Amino acid sequence: MNAEQLNAIKERAAKATPGPWRSAGLYGVRTQNDEALSIPLRPEDATFIAYAREDVPALVAEVERLRAELEDIIAVATEEASCLSYESGYEDIVTIARTALGNS
């Protein structure tokens, strides 16, 4: 996932009705202000929707945390590689981390 995709998900989550949401059975999903969507839903769909308001921000936070960790790995490996006069493998670490970030 690249930064643009991640930002789009964050924007959609920020614009959504605040949660937590709860299932209103087979007839919809109720939001915090007790508005009901009157679309018939399967129980599994209602559960997914009810948890999505909390899950999506949590997933975004985790992706951001992991991306920050990869950026730290790139910084450390780049520094270590620049200090050595022989092939150390740090270059491979940088390449792998950049690929994981989508910055090949």
C-alpha positions in Angstrom: 0.0 0.0 0.0 1.4 3.4 -1.0 1.1 6.7 0.9 -1.7 7.9 -1.5 -3.8 4.9 -0.9 -3.2 5.1 2.9 -4.2 8.8 2.9 -7.4 8.0 1.0 -8.4 5.4 3.5 -7.7 7.8 6.4 -9.8 10.5 4.7 -12.7 8.2 4.2 -12.5 7.0 7.8 -12.3 10.6 9.1 -15.4 11.5 7.1 -17.4 8.5 8.3 -20.0 8.8 11.2 -18.2 8.5 14.5 -18.4 5.1 16.2 -18.7 2.8 17.8 -21.4 1.3 15.6 -23.6 -1.5 16.7 -25.6 -4.1 14.8 -29.4 -3.5 14.6 -30.1 -7.1 13.6 -31.1 -8.1 10.2 -32.5 -4.8 9.3 -29.5 -2.5 9.3 -26.8 -0.9 11.3 -27.4 1.7 14.0 -24.9 4.5 14.4 -24.0 6.3 17.7 -26.8 8.9 17.2 -29.2 5.9 16.8 -29.9 6.5 13.1 -30.7 3.2 11.3 -29.8 2.2 7.8 -32.8 0.2 6.7 -31.0 -2.1 4.3 -31.5 -5.8 5.0 -28.2 -7.4 6.0 -27.0 -10.8 6.7 -25.7 -11.1 10.3 -22.1 -11.5 9.1 -22.4 -8.3 7.0 -23.9 -6.4 9.9 -21.1 -7.5 12.2 -18.4 -6.6 9.6 -19.9 -3.1 9.2 -20.3 -2.6 12.9 -16.6 -3.4 13.5 -15.3 -1.6 10.4 -15.5 1.9 12.1 -13.0 0.8 14.7 -11.0 -1.7 12.6 -10.2 0.6 9.7 -8.5 3.3 11.9 -6.7 0.6 13.8 -5.4 -0.9 10.6 -4.4 2.5 9.3 -2.5 3.1 12.6 -0.7 -0.3 12.3 0.3 0.3 8.7 1.7 3.7 9.7 3.6 2.1 12.6 5.1 -0.5 10.3 6.0 2.0 7.7 7.8 4.1 10.3 9.7 1.0 11.4 10.7 0.3 7.8 11.9 3.9 7.4 14.0 3.5 10.6 15.5 0.2 9.2 16.4 2.0 6.0 18.0 4.9 7.9 20.1 2.5 10.1 21.1 0.2 7.3 22.0 3.1 5.0 24.2 4.5 7.7 25.9 1.2 8.5 26.5 0.5 4.8 28.1 3.9 4.3 30.6 3.2 7.2 31.8 -0.1 5.7 34.3 -0.6 2.9 33.1 -4.1 2.0 29.9 -5.7 0.9 27.9 -6.1 4.1 24.4 -7.0 3.1 23.0 -3.8 4.4 22.3 -2.7 0.8 20.0 -5.7 0.5 18.2 -4.7 3.7 17.6 -1.2 2.3 16.3 -2.7 -1.0 14.0 -5.1 0.8 12.6 -2.3 3.1 12.1 0.1 0.2 10.3 -2.5 -1.8 8.1 -3.2 1.2 7.3 0.5 1.3 6.6 0.6 -2.4 9.6 2.8 -3.1 11.7 0.4 -5.1 
